[in-house]
């Protein structure tokens, strides 16, 4: 059984190598696995409004994706992860072939970037993968990235795709290094049908950093905001469903109250959750820390059964893949 800490082998053909639209599938045409304590069922995402109850609250992340990857003049690439309050950034230097982190990186190393500017590594932040770095640009970092950056992609996505492919329909606040991908299958028609079905949608912002940290890796801070209006809705909600692990992190940081700032909260099964009753999310790599968060919401057994079902049914993984609705015991 798959649990939050057990490894499993993901066949390559289960990886989503391109946006679903590139293979003739609309955004809201990806597959949706619904898992509760009572049953599991297979759907198409645009059926979501019929699968929820009037009065359910869906919490979505309105963070927009930055083109956060920049080639270096020495043939490598730097991924800009997270802006830190003191003006430094968490960055990930990566090999030119995008096969993994640049493990030869050392403190003091400077990377000159395309279009001018530079990044100088100050100190390792976690396992040598992420570094605290000083940045030097003629403009602000986000302005620089808008001109010279590209969307972050990994080896399972063999060709580049334009930035709109990495934006959700909710994207209004630029700041995420990678797409809050659980929101990608939503379209205007799905949102309209949700509202017509009596499902409430409310926003938070959490600017996500680079891809899922490995299990036991030091967490990194991410900026978030839970608006006052969202907190008011949550206070009266019977069932709160987070759209993405980023939403869980923001809501659990504040306990569902209004707030903003930096969070380094790690949501684990041992901690549990206090606000969220369900989670709509993509499928995560083995040993990803996100799996611990899934288990905190739905329990290890349910997560294990969901992943067994997804593997057996050939669901697609990663940001362009299918999605998984996990509802904890008593919510099915």
N, C-alpha and C positions, 0 to 999 in steps of 0.2 A: 504494500500500500504506500502511496505517496503521502508524505507528511511534510511539514515545514522544514525538515532538516534531512530528509532522505533523498539521495540522488536518484535520478532516472535518466534514461537515454532518450533524447528527443530526435527522432528520425529527421534527416535534412528536408525531406519532402513535406514535413509538417510546418516548416518555416514559411511565413509569408514574405516572399522576395520582392513584392511590389505592391502598390496600393490596389485594393480590390477593383477599382475602376479600370485599371490597366488590363485586367483579365475579364472585363465585361460585367462585373458585379457592382451595383451601386453601393454607396457608403452604407445605406441602411439595409443592404441585402446580405451582409455577412451573417454567419451562423451565431445563434444565441443558445447557450446551454443554461437551463434553469435547474438549480440544485437546492433542494430543501431536505429536511430530515425525513419527509414522507416519500419523496419521489424525485426523479430526474426526468427532464423532458427536453426535447430538441425543437428549436424554432428558428425563424428568420428574424433579424433584429427589428424590422418594421412591425412585428407583432407585439412589441413591448407594451404598448398602451393597453392591450387586452389582457396582459398578464399581471398588471398591477391593480391596486384598489383605489377607488375614489378616496381622497384624503391622504394617500401616500405622499411623502415629500422626497423628491429627488434633489440632491445637492450637487451642483456642477461647478467645475473649476473654470473660471473665465481667463486664466492665464494664456497668453499667446506665445507661440514658439519663436525663439530667436534663431537666426542662422549662425549657430554658435561654434562652428568648426572653421578654422583658418589654417591654410597651408603655411608652413615655415619655409624660409629661403633655403634651408639645408635639406629639404625634401621630406620632412616629417609633417605632423599636423598637431595643432593645439585645440583641445575642446575647452571652451569657456563654460564652467559649470555654474558657479554661484558667486554673486557679488557679496562681499562682506562689508559690514558697516564702516570699517576703518579705511575703505578704499582699495584694499587688496581683493584678489579673486581666488577662488579655488579653480584650478585648471587641471586638465589631464593631458600631458604630452603623450602622443601616440605614434606608432610606427607608420611610415608612409603607406604600407600595404594594408593598414587598418586591421592588422591581425591581433593587436593588443596594445597595452600600455608600453611606453618607451622605458624599459626597465633599466637602461643605462643612464637615465637622467640623474643629475646630481645637484645639490644646493649650489646656488650661484650661477648655474647655467643660464645663458641668455638665448632666447629664440627670436630672431628677426622675422617679422611676418610680412606676408604679401600686402602691398599697399602702404608700407611704412608702419612704424610702431614696433614695439617689442614686448616680450614677456620675460621676466627674470624670476627664476624659481628661488624662493626664499627658504622654505623648509617643507619636508614631507608632511602631509596631513594624515594619510592612511595607507599603510602597506606600500608606500612608494608609488601608488597609483594616482592619487590626488595630491596636489601641491598647493601650498599658499604661495602666491606669486604677486610681484609688483608688475604693473602694466604701465606702458608709456605710449600714449597716442596723442595726435594733434587734436582729436575730438574726443567726446565721451565714448566709452567702450561700446555701448549699444548702437550709437551712431556709426561707429567704425564697422561693427558687425553687419549692419544693414547694407553697407556698401561692399564689403570684402568677404563676408562670411558665407558659409553654405550650411544647410541643415546637417546636423550630425547623423551619420548612418554607419552601420556596422557591416561586417562581411556578408551577412545573409541578405543584404540589399545591394546587389552588385552594380547598379547604375544609379546616378543621381536623379532625384526628383525635385521639382520646384517647391519652394516654401509653402505655397497653399496646400500641397499634399500633406503637410505636417501641421495644419491648423484645424481646430475643431470649429463647429458652428458657433460655439460660445466664446471664441477667442477675441478678447477686447483689451487685455492688459499685457503688453509684451514683457517677457521676463524669463520664460522657461528655456532651459538649455535643450530639453527634449519635450516632445508633445505629451500633454496629459491625455494619453491615447484612449483611455476608456470612453472619452466623450466623442471620439472620431465617428462612430457609426450614426450619431444623431444627425438628422436633417430637419429642415424647416417643416416638412410634412409630419415627421414623427413628433416633433415638439408640439405642433398644432393638435395632433390627435391625443397627445398626453393631456394637454390643457382641457380639451373637450371631454376627456374621460374623468376629469376631476382630480388629476394628479398635479401637485404643485411643484414647480421648479424654482429653486432659489440658488443664488451664487455665493461662492467664496473665491478667493484668489490664493493660490500657492504656487510660487515660481519654482518648478522642479529642477533639480540639478541633473547631472549625467546619470546614465543608466544604473539600474538597481545595484546597490552595493552588495557585495558577497556576504554570506552569513558571517556574523561576528565581526564584520568590519566596522570601524568607528563611524558613527553617523555624522552627517554634515548638516549645517544649519540651512534652512530654507525660509525665505520671507513669505509671510501669509497675511491675510486679512479675512476675518469673519465679520461682515457688515451687521449693523444693528438690526436692519430689517430682516435679515436671514435669521438672526438669533431669536427674534420675536416669533417667527414662524416655527422654528424648532421647539420653542418652549411649549407649544400646543400640539405638536405632532404626535400621532399614534405610532407611525412607523417611518423611520428615517433611512433612506437608502443612499449611500454615498456612490457617486459616479467616479470611481478611481481611488487608488490608495492615497493620492495626494489629498483628497477631500477628507479621508479618515484622519490623516495626520493633522490637518488644520482643525477639524472639529474636536478631536480628542485633546488637542493642546489647550483649547479654551473651555472644554467641557460643554460646548454648544453655546457658550456666551459670546458676545461681541468682543473682538480684540484684534490686535495686529502686532506684528513684530517678527522675531526670528524664532524658529523652533528647531530643536534637535531631538524631539521626542521620538522614541522607538516604541512602536506598538507591538507587543508580543502576547502570546497566549497567556503567559503568567500575569501580565498586567491586565489584560482584557480590554473591553471597550465600554464606554458609559453613555455614548450618544447614538452610535450607529447600530441599526438593526439589520442591515443588509448591505451588500456591496456588489456593484456592477464593475467588472474589471476584465482586463485581458488575461492571457495565459502567460505565466512567468517561468523563467529559466529555473532548472533545478538549483537548489542551494541559494537562490535569491532571497534577500531579506524580506522581500514583499510577501513571500509565502508565510512567514511568521505573522505578518499583519492579517493575511487572509484567515489564518487559523484563529487569530484573536477574535475576529468577527463571527466566524461560522463554526469553529471547532476543527480540530485536526482530522477527525474522522470524515466529516463532510467534505473538507478540502481534498482529502485523499480520494474519496469516492468520485468527486467531480473530475479530478485529474485522470483517474483511471478511465472514466467515461469518455473524456475528451480525447485521450490517447487512443482508445479503442475505436472511436468514431471518426478519427482523422481531422480533428479541429486544427486550425492554423494558429501559430504562435506569433508573438511580437506585435509591434505597433500597427501593422497593417493587417492583423489577423482577426480572428473571431473573438467573441466575448462570452463572459461567464457571469451569471447572476446568482449570487449566493445569498440565501435567506436563512437565518438562524432558526433554531427549533421553535416551533409555535407560530412561525410566520408564513408557512406554506399554505 
